[in-house]
Amino acid sequence: MSLTRNFIGASLLLLCGLFSAPGYAGLVLGAPPRESVTQADTIYDPIANFLTRVTGQKVTYRYVDNWLSYQSDIQNGAYDIVFDGPAFIGWRMAKYGWTPLVKLPGNLRFVVIVAKNNKVVKNLEDLEGYPLCGFAPPNLATLTIQFEFTNPARQPRLIAVRTFAKAYQGVVSGKCVAAIMQSKLYRHINAKRHAARVIFRSQPLPNQAFSAGPRVPAAMRAQIIAALLSTQGNAATSKLRAEFKSGQFVPATAQEYEGLGKLLKNVWGFGLRTASNN
């Protein structure tokens, strides 16, 4: 009798597995290549394991070590759940029907600065041909500023740096005429040095977020949102939030990311064909 019950129980578990999410062999979690593989695994593996428990589907974090591979993966639909910035989220929404889930609180805003004693450069248009310190594309700060230049032939000459602090130092040292910086960090650094002034402020953009692709059904998306906003979710994402010195995740809406794929228009492979998507 016990053997019969065990057989029936095992059969029911098998059937539940077969019908809980038809067509799923597992889900892939992705993120931009900002950390070493060891650091990234430490941040994202706990999230993947947590989402596995929440959804009942195996979620695996996939690491890439360079931006070209990441961009190729995004374009080829290699991921099901991604944590990245608003430009990529907006592009996937327009191209493949992705859905934002939860985001880091607050907005992202960027400034362009010049040396305090620079009397020549008064606005962005004055920077044509001049060296501009900033992160290499597709960094969001750089994309946001480059988008302001409608003529690709009449842009500043980008000098790649690896930190916003080095961008600021590039202006102070004379290496660059101007620099792109995150607004809050600029205020923090300039409050101590008083060596620069702002010539341009971007519009605020929604923060980085988790988003999900069309292989994740609506009911599962709702599960993931609730889970990431829970106490357990806060624990699972603690290392990620610490990386960005951020508070707890908050709900994200499609409206705030809609249209932001346009920021990637000059990045190879990210063109959006219809005007409505721009």
NULUM-871644 format. One line per 5 residues: number of its first residue (from 1); for each residue x, y, z negated of C-alpha. Coordinates in pm, 1 decimal, padded with zeros to 6 digits. Each point is the difference from the previous one (the first is absolute). Last residue first. Example, Ala and Ser with C-alpha at 12.3 -4.5 7.8 and 13.67 -1.06 7.14 Angstrom:
! residues 2
2> 01367.0,-00106.0,-00714.0  -00137.0,-00344.0,-00066.0
***
This chain:
! residues 278
278> 01190.1,05613.7,03072.4  -00226.6,-00301.7,00005.0  -00282.9,00192.0,00165.3  00239.8,00110.3,00273.6  00043.7,-00358.7,00109.9
273> 00331.0,-00165.5,00075.0  00171.6,-00012.1,-00337.4  00377.7,-00019.3,00042.3  00188.9,-00192.8,-00265.2  00240.8,-00201.1,00215.4
268> 00287.7,00245.7,-00016.6  -00045.0,00267.7,-00265.6  -00114.3,00329.7,00154.4  -00369.1,-00051.3,-00084.0  00071.7,-00119.9,-00354.0
263> -00160.1,00303.7,-00167.0  -00313.0,-00067.5,00205.8  -00062.6,-00305.3,-00218.9  -00135.5,00250.2,-00250.5  -00339.8,00004.5,00171.4
258> -00190.7,-00163.6,-00285.1  00201.5,-00030.6,-00319.1  -00227.0,00212.8,-00225.3  -00318.9,-00133.9,00157.8  00089.1,-00366.2,-00050.9
253> -00014.6,00038.5,-00376.1  00248.0,-00102.2,-00268.5  -00084.2,-00105.2,-00356.7  00257.8,00089.0,-00268.8  00325.8,-00169.2,-00094.4
248> 00152.1,00066.1,-00340.0  00264.7,00264.2,-00054.9  00306.6,00054.5,00212.1  00374.9,00025.9,-00044.1  00037.6,-00137.2,00354.1
243> 00208.6,-00303.2,-00097.7  -00190.2,-00017.8,-00328.9  -00320.7,-00047.1,00197.7  00149.6,-00295.5,00185.3  00138.7,-00151.6,-00320.4
238> -00337.7,00033.5,-00174.7  -00201.9,-00146.8,00286.7  -00077.1,-00335.2,-00168.2  -00059.8,00166.8,-00337.2  -00236.3,00258.7,00144.8
233> -00181.5,-00280.1,00180.3  -00050.5,-00184.8,-00325.7  -00151.4,00313.9,-00151.7  -00228.1,00030.8,00302.9  00023.9,00237.5,00297.1
228> 00196.4,-00252.3,00208.1  -00259.5,-00269.0,-00076.5  -00301.8,00210.1,00090.3  00155.3,00098.8,00332.1  00109.3,-00357.3,00074.2
223> -00343.7,-00145.2,-00065.2  -00165.5,00265.7,00218.6  00243.5,-00086.8,00279.1  -00091.0,-00366.4,-00047.7  -00368.7,00073.3,00049.9
218> 00078.3,00207.3,00309.3  00200.5,-00273.9,00170.6  00382.1,00017.1,00026.2  00095.5,-00100.8,00354.6  -00106.9,00351.6,00109.5
213> 00291.8,00166.6,-00176.7  00042.1,00128.8,-00353.9  00140.2,00321.2,-00144.7  00205.4,00072.4,-00311.1  00078.9,00365.4,-00038.6
208> 00256.4,00277.1,00020.9  -00136.8,00343.8,-00085.3  -00252.3,00207.9,00187.6  00147.9,00295.4,00188.5  00020.5,00363.3,-00109.9
203> 00044.2,00257.8,00280.3  00361.8,00080.2,00065.6  00186.6,00298.6,-00141.8  00241.0,00203.0,00214.7  00271.4,00264.8,-00049.4
198> 00091.9,-00089.4,-00358.2  00299.4,00157.4,-00176.6  00336.7,-00131.7,-00111.7  00281.8,00051.5,-00251.0  -00193.2,00043.3,-00324.8
193> 00211.3,-00281.7,-00154.2  -00196.7,-00130.8,-00298.1  -00353.9,00081.5,00109.9  00110.8,-00096.0,00351.1  00040.6,-00364.2,-00097.6
188> -00338.8,-00040.2,-00168.5  -00187.9,00209.2,00255.5  00155.8,-00200.2,00282.4  -00090.7,-00325.0,-00171.2  -00362.1,00106.2,-00023.7
183> -00019.3,00099.7,00367.3  00168.8,-00300.3,00156.4  00277.8,00140.7,00210.6  00086.6,00076.4,00360.9  00318.2,00202.2,00047.7
178> 00117.6,00310.5,00181.2  00316.1,00152.5,00148.8  00189.3,-00322.4,-00062.3  00359.3,-00067.3,-00101.7  00007.6,00346.6,-00157.7
173> 00083.8,-00130.1,-00346.2  -00326.4,00122.6,-00156.2  -00206.5,-00134.4,00288.9  00162.4,-00344.1,-00008.3  -00028.5,-00000.8,-00379.3
168> -00378.5,00017.4,00032.0  00000.6,-00291.3,00245.8  00236.5,-00190.0,-00230.5  -00251.8,00041.9,-00284.0  -00276.2,-00119.7,00231.8
163> 00189.2,-00326.7,00041.4  00146.4,-00205.8,00285.5  00093.3,00269.5,00250.7  -00044.8,00009.9,00377.6  00085.8,00321.4,00184.7
158> -00295.1,00082.8,00226.6  00060.2,00255.8,00274.7  -00287.5,00245.7,-00014.8  -00272.0,-00027.0,00262.5  -00063.3,00153.1,00338.8
153> 00019.5,-00296.8,00236.8  -00265.7,-00189.5,-00194.8  -00247.6,00286.7,00062.3  -00286.7,-00006.9,-00250.7  00226.1,00055.3,-00299.4
148> -00226.0,-00032.0,-00307.1  00004.4,-00378.8,00033.4  00372.4,00008.6,-00074.6  -00079.7,00130.2,-00348.2  -00239.4,-00279.3,-00096.6
143> 00214.8,-00264.1,00169.1  00302.0,00109.9,-00205.6  -00184.2,-00020.1,-00331.5  -00164.2,-00328.7,00098.8  00325.7,-00181.2,00077.0
138> -00030.5,-00152.5,00346.1  00241.4,00158.3,00065.8  00341.2,00071.1,-00157.6  -00013.7,00196.0,-00323.5  00067.2,00371.6,00015.3
133> 00260.3,00270.2,00054.0  -00079.1,00237.3,00287.8  00276.9,00115.3,00234.1  -00110.6,00289.5,00226.1  -00128.0,-00052.2,00355.1
128> -00336.7,00164.6,-00065.4  -00011.2,00105.4,-00365.7  -00160.9,00340.9,00063.2  -00327.6,-00170.5,00089.9  -00019.4,-00138.4,-00352.6
123> -00017.4,00342.5,-00165.2  00216.8,00286.7,-00127.7  00349.1,-00107.9,00103.0  00233.8,00297.1,00043.6  00031.6,00145.9,-00351.2
118> 00156.7,-00307.1,-00163.8  00099.8,00112.7,-00351.8  -00224.2,-00252.0,-00177.0  00125.6,-00283.1,00216.1  -00274.9,-00166.9,00199.6
113> -00289.3,-00223.9,-00103.5  -00264.1,-00207.7,00172.9  -00268.7,-00128.9,-00233.6  -00189.3,-00323.7,-00049.2  -00320.4,-00109.4,-00171.3
108> -00118.2,-00340.6,-00112.2  -00319.3,-00024.2,-00204.2  -00096.2,-00133.0,-00340.7  -00065.5,-00350.4,-00127.1  00154.7,-00308.4,00163.0
103> -00250.4,-00162.6,00230.3  -00258.2,-00278.2,00003.8  -00170.8,-00182.0,00287.3  00045.8,00164.1,00340.9  -00171.1,-00201.6,00279.0
98> 00151.4,-00116.2,00329.8  -00190.2,00021.8,00327.7  00280.2,-00099.1,00237.2  00113.3,00311.3,00184.5  -00171.4,00286.4,-00179.6
93> 00025.2,-00146.3,-00350.1  00350.3,-00132.1,00071.6  00111.0,00350.8,00101.8  -00157.8,00166.2,-00302.5  00172.0,-00245.4,-00234.1
88> 00334.7,00047.7,00174.8  -00026.2,00379.4,-00032.1  -00134.8,-00019.2,-00356.4  00295.0,-00187.3,-00151.1  00061.3,-00363.1,-00093.4
83> -00128.7,-00300.4,-00193.9  -00120.9,-00265.7,00240.4  -00249.9,-00286.5,-00004.7  -00058.5,-00231.1,00297.5  00337.3,00030.3,00169.3
78> 00157.5,-00113.2,00328.9  -00238.3,00202.5,00216.6  00243.3,00049.6,00288.5  00025.8,00378.4,-00036.1  00060.4,-00022.0,-00374.9
73> 00259.3,-00275.4,00043.5  00180.6,00203.2,00266.3  00002.9,00306.2,-00225.5  00140.9,-00208.9,-00285.1  00265.6,-00154.1,00223.7
68> 00105.9,00343.0,00124.5  -00005.9,00137.6,-00354.2  00255.6,-00242.9,-00141.5  00033.1,-00269.5,-00267.4  -00333.1,-00177.8,00029.9
63> -00162.1,-00185.0,-00291.1  -00319.7,-00203.5,00024.6  -00198.5,-00039.6,-00322.3  -00220.5,-00308.2,00001.0  -00366.5,-00012.7,-00098.8
58> -00149.7,-00349.4,-00034.3  -00376.7,00034.9,-00006.5  -00207.9,-00040.1,-00315.7  -00060.5,00373.3,00011.7  00096.1,00102.4,-00354.3
53> 00266.5,-00262.8,-00067.2  00170.0,00062.9,00334.0  -00032.1,00374.4,-00055.2  00196.1,-00034.1,-00325.0  00270.7,-00208.9,00166.3
48> 00036.4,00257.0,00280.9  00015.6,00283.3,-00254.1  00261.9,-00180.1,-00210.4  00201.5,-00064.4,00320.4  -00012.0,00368.0,00099.9
43> 00228.0,00183.0,-00241.6  00260.4,-00265.6,-00090.5  -00001.0,-00125.4,00359.6  00066.6,00353.5,00120.5  00293.0,00048.3,-00238.2
38> 00160.7,-00327.6,00104.0  -00060.2,00063.6,00371.8  00152.4,00346.2,-00028.5  -00246.8,00286.7,-00009.7  -00169.0,00243.3,00237.9
33> -00090.1,-00240.3,00280.7  -00370.3,00089.5,00029.6  -00259.1,-00230.8,-00158.4  -00173.1,-00326.0,00090.2  -00233.2,-00259.4,-00149.5
28> -00087.6,-00302.4,00213.4  -00317.0,-00203.9,-00052.1  -00044.3,-00375.1,00005.8  -00098.1,-00271.7,00244.9  -00340.7,00159.8,00039.0
23> -00240.5,-00118.2,00272.8  -00294.9,-00039.6,-00231.1  00030.1,00168.6,-00340.7  -00183.7,-00188.6,-00276.2  -00117.1,-00279.2,00233.3
18> 00294.7,-00240.7,00011.2  00118.6,00068.4,-00352.3  -00347.8,-00044.8,-00137.5  -00026.9,-00327.1,00194.8  00326.4,-00124.6,-00149.4
13> -00111.0,00092.2,-00350.3  -00330.5,-00181.7,00057.8  00183.6,-00309.4,00123.3  00227.2,-00001.6,-00304.5  -00300.9,00018.0,-00228.5
8> -00180.0,-00279.9,00187.4  00309.5,-00220.9,-00017.9  00050.7,00075.0,-00368.8  -00366.2,-00077.0,-00072.2  00027.6,-00329.6,00187.2
3> 00320.1,-00091.4,-00182.9  -00169.2,00080.5,-00329.3  -00282.4,-00238.5,00087.4
***
